[in-house]
Amino acid sequence: MIGVIFDKEGRVLVHKRAQTKEVNPGDIDHVCGGVKSGEKPEEAIIRESDEETTIKPHNLRVVFQGVNAYNRYRYLFVG
């Protein structure tokens, strides 16, 4: 799941991935991650945003959902 998060001025929130990450260390990225068992996708994007940026987004809406090239179900949120 990916979250494109905007602030009140319309700027897009991004963060720099830790250098210790196995995949794409140091890259600039949107909030993203997986949905835990029993968790709703909306709860997951809020949790991931809080973990990665300490920001808890609101007014979230799904703009796309479907299966990706890795055969995993995905959601694209904006908020």
C-alpha positions, -999 to +999 in steps of 0.1 A: +000+000+000+012+035-009+001+068+006+005+101-012+000+125+018-004+163+013-001+190+039-024+220+042-004+239+016-007+211-009+029+199-006+035+162-009+050+143+021+081+122+013+108+107+034+143+093+030+145+056+035+171+045+060+205+034+047+200+001+066+170-009+044+175-039+023+155-025-006+164+009-021+184+023+009+186+061+010+159+066-016+132+092-014+099+075-010+062+079-002+047+063+028+043+026+020+041-008+037+020-038+043-013-045+059-011-066+091-034-095+097-068-082+110-059-046+101-079-024+077-060-008+048-069+027+062-055+017+096-023+004+079-016+036+060-021+057+092+002+033+111+029+033+084+028+071+081+032+074+118+061+049+119+079+065+089+072+102+094+055+106+128+025+122+109-010+107+112-029+115+080-066+121+078-092+126+050-078+095+033-094+080+002-085+051-020-078+062-056-067+027-068-067-008-057-057-040-075-030-067-079+005-055-087+033-072-108+043-093-077+008-107-074+001-088-042-030-068-036-023-031-033-040+002-024-031+037-034-043+063-009-043+101-010-049+122+020 
